[in-house]
């Protein structure tokens, strides 16, 4: 079977949904002669990267924008998702006439390695066995993901990027890009992110991983071969994570203690409250589009991220000598990646003599605000990108 087909074949409903929706993903394969050196020391090959593009690359190749997705995102940033049938996850921000204007910029959005929408990951076929990798897939890092993206850009003949932007894990990828390839990044926009995961972040990720691995249908990571899937464990993992994406005020405003489709408590463990029903829905819908092993791998990549670690613990040293223009943004109600984490990045950039602007956006919508219709966010992105485009002479 080809890349990712094991996942679709195991889940008939998922296969039907993918067949009903067009998939505009492009694929690039790198053979054994071009392995990806991972932080673990492994030379990984073959490697596949799935990506989408929007807009047109200009003759000077100076208008390329790399969009980096978050933990459970994918390459469908501004196009219809082939599984859910919904608009792209950043359709509000990327498109004709939008802050990332595809009539002006050439947008590239790759699916990170370790994920499950076409790029090499644990659901991919291991050429040595003919079976899905499962846990034989090597553990990858944020730096590994960026190196893979750099290989993709080399393949596309794009030497430099006008801008790299992303939120949450995507923001980590942005920072890694700016540090690993400073000469290739003209401007960088990091939203609702951090230079490293905190102990609390790691703790929430570990709860999710343990929920998946405790599901009997996980089968030690070999559920694809067994024709099962750890849907209950992955659903619980998603429920726990989703709580961290919201704020207490938003939860109270939207749900409070309201009952779900009933006039009184049932005195059972059914979903009496609206918030319970909402979380269960989030868990059920998530398992239709995401692979459980990929959840393990991508959360682990975030846990390992510590941008200062390779620079003697100095975040400012990581940015030393950079010529990239930065914008760092946070949300007042984001307690997963709070404003203090963004300020740490800003202070390090200032200490390194970098050009940086900082914006804290007032909202009660929590961490997920970077994905929502927030006018202040759109204005900030439009302003920063517009100023950088004028400076670089991008028409």
C-alpha positions in Angstrom: 0.0 0.0 0.0 1.1 3.6 -0.6 1.8 6.2 2.0 -1.0 6.4 4.6 -3.2 3.8 2.8 -3.0 1.5 5.8 -4.7 4.1 7.9 -7.5 4.7 5.4 -8.0 1.0 4.7 -8.4 0.3 8.4 -11.1 2.9 8.9 -13.8 2.5 6.2 -15.6 5.7 7.3 -12.4 7.7 7.0 -11.7 6.2 3.6 -15.2 7.2 2.4 -14.9 10.7 3.6 -11.5 11.1 1.9 -12.9 9.7 -1.3 -15.8 12.3 -1.2 -13.5 15.3 -0.9 -10.8 16.4 -3.3 -7.3 16.4 -1.9 -5.0 19.1 -3.3 -1.9 17.9 -1.5 1.3 17.6 -3.5 3.9 15.0 -2.6 7.7 15.0 -2.8 9.7 11.8 -2.2 13.3 11.7 -1.2 15.0 8.3 -1.8 17.7 6.5 0.1 20.4 8.7 -1.5 19.0 11.7 0.3 18.4 10.7 3.9 17.3 13.2 6.6 19.7 13.3 9.5 17.6 13.3 12.7 18.6 14.7 16.1 18.6 11.1 17.3 21.5 10.4 15.0 19.4 8.3 12.6 19.7 8.9 8.8 16.0 8.5 7.8 15.0 7.4 4.3 13.0 7.2 2.3 11.2 10.4 3.2 7.9 11.8 1.9 6.6 15.3 2.4 3.0 16.3 1.7 2.2 20.0 1.1 -0.2 22.5 -0.4 0.5 25.7 -2.2 -1.6 28.8 -3.0 -0.8 31.8 -5.1 2.0 32.2 -7.6 5.8 32.4 -7.1 7.0 35.6 -8.6 9.9 35.7 -11.1 12.3 36.9 -8.4 11.2 34.1 -6.1 10.9 36.7 -3.4 7.3 36.3 -2.3 7.3 32.8 -0.8 5.5 32.5 2.6 5.9 29.3 4.7 2.9 28.6 6.9 3.7 26.1 9.8 0.8 24.2 11.3 0.0 23.4 14.9 0.0 20.1 16.7 -3.1 18.5 15.1 -3.1 20.7 12.0 -2.0 19.8 8.5 -1.2 21.1 5.1 -4.7 22.2 4.4 -4.3 25.7 5.6 -6.6 27.4 3.1 -8.2 24.6 1.2 -11.1 22.2 1.9 -10.0 19.4 4.2 -10.4 16.0 2.4 -11.6 14.2 5.6 -13.8 16.8 7.4 -15.0 18.7 4.3 -14.4 21.9 6.2 -12.5 25.0 5.2 -8.8 25.2 5.8 -7.7 25.7 9.4 -6.4 29.2 8.7 -8.9 30.1 5.9 -9.7 33.3 7.8 -6.1 34.5 7.4 -4.8 33.0 4.2 -6.4 33.7 0.8 -7.2 36.3 -1.8 -7.4 39.8 -0.2 -6.8 38.3 3.3 -3.8 39.3 5.6 -1.7 36.6 3.8 -2.9 37.6 0.4 -2.5 34.7 -2.1 -2.9 37.2 -4.9 0.4 38.7 -3.7 2.3 35.9 -2.0 3.1 32.2 -2.8 2.0 30.2 0.2 3.5 26.8 1.1 2.2 24.7 3.9 3.9 21.3 4.5 2.5 18.5 6.7 5.2 17.9 9.4 7.0 14.6 9.5 5.7 12.3 12.2 2.1 13.4 11.4 -0.5 11.6 9.4 -1.7 13.5 6.4 0.7 12.3 3.8 4.2 13.1 5.2 6.3 10.3 6.6 5.1 9.2 10.0 4.3 6.1 12.1 1.4 5.1 9.7 3.7 5.1 6.7 5.0 1.9 5.2 8.4 0.7 6.6 10.2 -0.5 3.4 12.1 -3.0 5.5 9.0 -4.9 6.6 6.2 -3.8 4.2 4.1 -3.0 7.3 3.3 0.4 9.0 6.2 1.7 11.0 4.2 2.0 14.2 6.7 2.7 17.0 9.6 1.7 14.8 9.3 5.2 13.3 12.1 7.2 14.8 11.3 9.9 17.3 11.5 13.3 15.6 12.1 16.8 16.9 11.0 20.3 15.9 14.4 20.8 14.4 14.0 17.6 12.4 10.7 18.9 11.0 12.3 22.1 10.0 15.2 20.3 8.2 12.6 18.3 6.3 10.9 21.5 5.3 14.2 23.0 4.2 14.7 19.9 1.9 11.3 20.6 0.4 12.2 24.2 -0.3 15.4 23.1 -1.9 13.5 20.8 -4.1 11.2 23.7 -5.1 14.1 25.9 -5.8 13.2 28.5 -3.1 16.4 29.7 -1.5 14.8 32.3 0.8 11.5 32.9 2.4 9.8 36.3 2.5 8.0 35.1 5.7 7.6 32.2 8.0 4.5 32.2 10.3 2.6 29.9 12.6 0.9 29.6 15.9 1.4 27.2 18.9 3.7 24.3 17.6 3.7 26.3 14.3 5.3 29.1 16.3 8.0 26.8 17.5 8.7 25.8 13.9 9.0 29.5 13.1 11.5 30.1 15.8 13.5 27.1 14.8 13.5 28.2 11.2 14.9 31.7 12.2 17.6 30.1 14.3 18.6 27.3 12.0 18.4 29.2 8.7 18.7 32.9 9.5 19.8 33.8 6.0 16.7 32.1 4.5 14.1 34.0 6.5 13.4 37.6 5.8 10.5 37.9 8.4 9.1 35.7 11.1 5.8 35.8 12.8 5.4 33.7 16.0 2.0 33.6 17.5 0.9 32.1 20.9 4.0 30.0 21.3 7.2 29.6 23.3 10.9 28.9 23.1 10.4 25.7 25.1 7.7 23.6 26.7 7.0 24.0 30.4 6.7 21.2 32.8 2.9 21.8 32.8 2.8 21.5 29.0 4.7 18.3 29.1 2.4 17.0 31.9 -0.7 17.5 29.8 0.9 15.8 26.8 1.9 12.9 28.9 -1.7 12.4 30.1 -2.8 12.3 26.5 -0.1 9.8 25.5 -0.9 7.5 28.5 -4.6 7.6 27.6 -3.8 6.3 24.1 -1.3 3.7 25.3 -3.8 2.4 27.9 -6.4 1.7 25.3 -6.4 -2.1 24.6 -6.9 -1.4 20.9 -3.6 0.4 20.8 -1.9 -3.0 20.5 1.5 -1.7 21.5 1.4 0.7 18.5 0.5 -2.0 16.0 -3.2 -1.4 15.7 -3.1 -0.8 11.9 -1.9 -4.4 11.3 -4.5 -5.7 13.7 -7.3 -3.7 12.0 -8.2 -1.8 15.2 -7.7 1.7 16.4 -7.4 3.2 19.9 -10.3 5.6 19.4 -11.3 5.8 23.1 -7.8 6.6 24.2 -7.2 9.1 21.4 -10.6 10.7 22.1 -9.7 11.2 25.8 -6.3 12.6 24.8 -8.1 15.2 22.6 -10.6 16.0 25.3 -7.8 16.7 27.8 -5.8 18.8 25.3 -8.8 20.8 24.2 -9.4 22.0 27.7 -6.0 23.7 27.6 -6.9 25.5 24.4 -9.8 27.4 26.0 -10.0 29.8 28.9 -12.1 29.6 32.0 -14.0 32.7 31.0 -14.8 31.3 27.6 -16.0 28.0 29.0 -18.2 29.8 31.5 -19.6 32.1 29.0 -20.3 29.4 26.4 -21.4 26.5 28.6 -21.6 27.5 32.3 -23.4 24.7 34.2 -26.1 24.4 31.6 -27.6 20.9 31.1 -27.5 19.2 27.8 -30.9 18.6 26.2 -32.6 17.8 29.5 -34.5 19.6 32.2 -32.9 17.8 35.2 -29.9 15.8 36.2 -30.1 12.1 35.3 -28.1 10.8 38.3 -26.0 8.8 35.9 -22.6 9.2 34.2 -24.2 10.3 30.9 -23.3 13.7 29.6 -25.6 15.8 31.8 -23.7 19.1 31.2 -23.2 20.9 27.9 -19.4 21.0 28.5 -19.3 17.3 28.8 -21.2 16.8 25.6 -19.0 19.3 23.8 -15.8 17.6 24.9 -17.1 14.2 23.9 -17.9 15.6 20.5 -14.4 17.0 20.2 -12.9 13.6 21.0 -15.1 11.7 18.6 -14.6 14.1 15.7 -10.8 14.1 16.2 -10.4 10.4 15.9 -11.9 10.5 12.5 -9.0 12.6 11.1 -5.9 11.9 13.2 -3.7 8.9 13.8 -3.1 7.9 17.4 0.6 7.1 17.0 1.2 10.4 15.3 -0.3 12.1 18.3 2.4 10.4 20.4 5.2 11.6 18.1 4.1 15.2 17.5 3.5 15.8 21.2 6.9 14.4 22.0 8.5 16.7 19.5 6.9 19.7 21.3 8.1 18.4 24.6 11.7 18.1 23.4 11.7 21.6 22.0 14.1 24.0 23.9 15.6 26.6 21.6 18.2 27.8 24.2 19.5 24.3 25.1 22.0 24.2 22.2 23.2 27.7 23.0 24.4 27.2 26.5 21.0 27.9 27.9 21.0 31.4 26.4 18.0 32.2 24.2 19.6 35.5 23.2 22.6 33.6 21.9 20.3 31.5 19.7 19.3 34.7 17.8 22.8 36.4 17.8 23.5 38.2 14.6 20.1 37.6 13.0 18.8 40.0 10.3 15.3 38.5 10.3 12.4 40.9 11.2 10.3 39.4 14.0 6.8 39.9 15.3 5.8 38.0 18.4 2.1 37.9 19.5 0.2 36.5 22.4 -3.3 36.5 23.9 -4.3 37.7 27.3 -6.3 34.6 28.2 -3.9 32.0 26.8 -2.6 30.0 29.9 -1.1 27.2 27.8 1.4 29.5 26.1 1.0 32.7 28.2 2.2 36.2 27.4 5.2 35.7 29.7 6.5 33.1 27.2 6.2 35.5 24.3 7.8 38.2 26.4 10.7 35.9 27.0 11.2 35.5 23.3 10.9 39.3 22.8 13.5 40.1 25.5 15.9 37.5 24.0 15.5 39.1 20.5 16.1 42.6 22.0 19.2 41.3 23.8 20.5 39.9 20.5 19.9 43.2 18.7 17.2 41.8 16.5 14.3 43.8 15.0 11.2 42.8 16.9 7.7 44.0 17.5 5.4 42.6 20.2 1.7 42.5 20.4 -0.6 41.2 23.2 -4.1 40.8 22.0 -7.0 41.2 24.5 -9.4 38.3 24.2 -11.1 35.7 26.5 -10.9 32.9 23.8 -7.7 31.3 25.2 -5.0 29.6 23.2 -7.2 28.7 20.3 -7.7 32.5 19.6 -4.9 32.2 16.9 -7.3 30.0 14.9 -10.4 32.2 15.4 -11.9 35.3 13.9 -10.0 37.9 15.9 -9.9 41.3 14.0 -7.0 42.5 16.1 -5.0 39.4 15.0 -5.8 40.0 11.3 -4.8 43.7 11.6 -1.5 42.8 13.3 -0.6 40.2 10.6 -1.6 42.5 7.8 0.4 45.4 9.2 3.5 43.4 9.9 3.5 41.5 6.6 2.7 44.7 4.7 5.6 46.6 6.2 8.0 43.7 5.6 6.8 43.5 2.0 7.4 47.2 1.4 10.9 46.8 2.8 11.7 43.9 0.7 10.1 45.4 -2.4 7.5 42.6 -2.9 4.8 44.1 -5.1 
